[in-house]
Amino acid sequence: MIFVSHKESDANLAKALVEFIRAALDIPDSKIRCTSVPGYQLPFGNSVADQLKHDINASNAVFVLLTPASLKSSWVLFELGASWALGKVIVPILARGLSLDQIPGPVREYPVVRADDANAGTRLRDAVSQVAGNFD
């Protein structure tokens, strides 16, 4: 499973990321969780916290959209911390205008995809390719 951590106000970016992942990987929709994108949202029947915990535990990788809005979101930071603690593959995607020193805690030391970098597309393809190797 791939988990996309983001702030709801960044839903358009999240949707573009999900479309990129779907184009690159042959995995069913049910193996991607992105709470703001129709078709990838949380299922009914569980509390939000329980479902997010389950999905992060089940994930092979966590892609996190780091934007000014997401850096202020307690949910995004919580998801990021849980992913780090569980040893998940974390792919931070840094929005235009943000610097590495704005990334919270130990995640600052991870390789990032910088949206304002000329090689952003290549870095994202490399990340998705690496994640593809973690699927059965």
C-alpha positions as CSV (number, residue, x, y, z in Angstrom):
1,M,0.0,0.0,0.0
2,I,1.1,3.6,-0.7
3,F,0.0,6.2,1.8
4,V,-0.2,9.9,0.6
5,S,0.1,12.3,3.6
6,H,-1.1,15.8,2.8
7,K,-3.3,18.6,3.9
8,E,-6.9,18.6,2.5
9,S,-6.3,22.1,1.0
10,D,-3.5,20.5,-1.1
11,A,-6.0,18.1,-2.7
12,N,-5.1,19.1,-6.3
13,L,-1.4,18.3,-5.7
14,A,-2.4,15.1,-4.0
15,K,-4.6,14.1,-6.9
16,A,-1.7,14.8,-9.4
17,L,0.6,12.7,-7.2
18,V,-1.9,9.8,-7.1
19,E,-2.3,10.0,-10.9
20,F,1.5,9.9,-11.3
21,I,1.8,6.8,-9.0
22,R,-1.1,5.0,-10.8
23,A,0.5,5.7,-14.2
24,A,3.9,4.3,-12.9
25,L,2.7,1.3,-10.9
26,D,0.3,-1.5,-11.7
27,I,-1.4,-1.6,-8.4
28,P,-5.1,-1.6,-7.6
29,D,-6.8,1.6,-6.3
30,S,-7.4,-0.1,-3.0
31,K,-3.6,-0.2,-2.5
32,I,-3.4,3.6,-2.4
33,R,-4.7,5.8,0.4
34,C,-5.2,9.5,-0.2
35,T,-7.9,10.9,2.0
36,S,-8.8,13.9,-0.2
37,V,-8.9,12.2,-3.6
38,P,-12.2,10.4,-4.6
39,G,-11.6,6.7,-5.0
40,Y,-8.8,6.7,-2.5
41,Q,-10.5,8.1,0.5
42,L,-11.2,6.5,3.9
43,P,-13.7,3.7,3.9
44,F,-16.8,3.9,6.2
45,G,-17.0,1.8,9.3
46,N,-13.9,2.7,11.2
47,S,-12.8,5.8,13.1
48,V,-10.5,8.1,11.2
49,A,-7.6,7.6,13.6
50,D,-8.0,3.8,13.6
51,Q,-8.1,3.6,9.8
52,L,-5.1,5.9,9.4
53,K,-3.1,3.8,11.9
54,H,-4.1,0.7,10.0
55,D,-3.2,2.2,6.6
56,I,0.2,3.5,7.7
57,N,1.0,0.2,9.3
58,A,0.1,-1.6,6.0
59,S,1.9,0.8,3.8
60,N,5.1,0.0,1.8
61,A,5.8,3.7,1.5
62,V,4.5,7.1,2.6
63,F,4.7,10.0,0.2
64,V,4.3,13.3,2.1
65,L,3.4,16.6,0.5
66,L,5.2,19.2,2.4
67,T,3.6,22.5,1.8
68,P,3.1,25.6,4.0
69,A,-0.4,24.3,4.9
70,S,0.7,20.7,5.6
71,L,3.5,21.8,7.9
72,K,0.9,23.4,10.1
73,S,-1.3,20.3,10.1
74,S,-1.2,18.2,13.2
75,W,-2.5,15.2,11.2
76,V,0.2,15.4,8.6
77,L,2.9,15.8,11.3
78,F,1.4,12.9,13.2
79,E,1.3,10.7,10.1
80,L,4.9,11.6,9.3
81,G,6.1,10.8,12.9
82,A,4.3,7.5,12.9
83,S,5.8,6.6,9.5
84,W,9.2,7.5,10.7
85,A,8.8,5.5,14.0
86,L,7.6,2.4,12.0
87,G,10.6,2.6,9.7
88,K,8.5,3.1,6.6
89,V,10.0,4.3,3.3
90,I,9.2,8.1,3.4
91,V,9.3,10.2,0.3
92,P,9.1,13.8,1.2
93,I,8.0,16.1,-1.6
94,L,8.9,19.7,-0.8
95,A,6.7,22.4,-2.3
96,R,8.1,25.4,-4.2
97,G,9.4,28.1,-1.9
98,L,10.1,25.8,1.1
99,S,13.6,25.0,2.3
100,L,15.0,21.9,3.9
101,D,15.3,23.6,7.3
102,Q,11.5,23.8,7.3
103,I,11.1,20.0,7.3
104,P,10.3,18.8,10.8
105,G,12.7,16.7,12.9
106,P,14.6,13.7,11.6
107,V,12.7,13.7,8.3
108,R,15.0,16.7,7.4
109,E,17.7,14.1,6.8
110,Y,15.8,12.1,4.2
111,P,16.4,12.6,0.5
112,V,13.6,14.8,-0.8
113,V,11.9,15.6,-4.1
114,R,12.1,19.4,-4.4
115,A,9.3,20.7,-6.6
116,D,11.4,23.7,-7.7
117,D,14.3,21.5,-8.8
118,A,14.8,20.9,-12.5
119,N,15.2,17.2,-11.7
120,A,12.0,16.9,-9.7
121,G,10.3,14.6,-12.2
122,T,13.3,12.3,-12.4
123,R,13.6,12.2,-8.6
124,L,9.9,11.3,-8.3
125,R,10.2,8.6,-10.9
126,D,13.2,7.2,-9.0
127,A,11.2,7.2,-5.8
128,V,8.2,5.4,-7.3
129,S,10.6,2.9,-9.0
130,Q,12.2,2.2,-5.6
131,V,8.8,1.8,-4.0
132,A,7.7,-0.6,-6.8
133,G,10.4,-3.0,-5.7
134,N,8.8,-3.2,-2.2
135,F,5.5,-4.7,-3.6
136,D,5.1,-8.5,-3.9
